[in-house]
């Protein structure tokens, strides 16, 4: 009975303001319904909506009691409330979409519970993917790099290309904000200069060795790097190296010596270049410790690549430039075509940068022992795949020597990582 003869009640003097407020509330309720259900437009709902006026408007204010729209008003406030768990401004959204004649989008309620990502649910699987990608990119780089040298034997120029492609990749990543570029000051720049010099020298010498001898032999020689690291720590940094660590280096030296004596592709240029690379990377590790910074590894490696590229360009021009202009580029293009030549240069540089970046990212995800073991297995993969792909013939003594050297590296890495963990544990408890 209260919802009869409502037209006259809305014209009653003194209730015009309340009538307008009631009409506004009705429109808002319709808009909310459209937003929540998303099935009917506000016009369709209005066409089917009965009149919502009440005879209580004609009563004196004191006798009216609580208005019948109070529950609706309360619910509307709850809907419009920005509290966690409510809807985000559905009335405004519904009004805007309905006015344009478009369907109202579904509004998802935020439960406030953070959705657990795939990465956090499966850390072991993600770490395994990092190792797989690291190995895969490293193997592909070594194979493509050697194939490139088979028809374009210019390691100084190729080394600069490796770094140039990596620098371009870093600049594009910075422009896209993935990652955001970390600012560098003059002090950090000075600290990174010796690191970059050693990085550039080690990189170029490694490529000179790749171009001169078999990939497997270069990696066997580079297995001596732990020996140079231990020697530098003992005699340059003044750190005391345990006897067990020195003893673990013996199989490495023995294995490399056995492999070198009967290596069919042996030549002094390749051997000396690989040994020089070992020394350069050893000093790079020493200077890296002095240049320890709070900057993330991705940005640090990007800055090192930029400085190293600037250092590699002059020797590439001076040592190989004249010969490249005379016949180097022309011979390579004549052998494989310009498109394949340019493509090989680009992709070998991209794989070089990505595998180095993934090696740093993997180190951040795992313990030193796990990374050390992974690094040994990576070298085994590279040596094994290079022998298979290029069909390198190795003598029995070379095979045994390589296996002994790799085993020595594994033993050294295990002992060193254990000592590092014990040192960290003592530092944490003290």
Helices and strands as residue ranges (DSSP letters): H 6-10, H 16-37, H 42-48, G 55-58, H 61-64, H 70-80, H 90-99, H 118-121, H 123-151, H 155-176, H 186-212, H 215-222, H 225-235, H 243-261, H 268-290, H 297-315, I 316-320, H 321-323, I 324-328, H 329-336, H 338-365, H 368-390, H 396-429
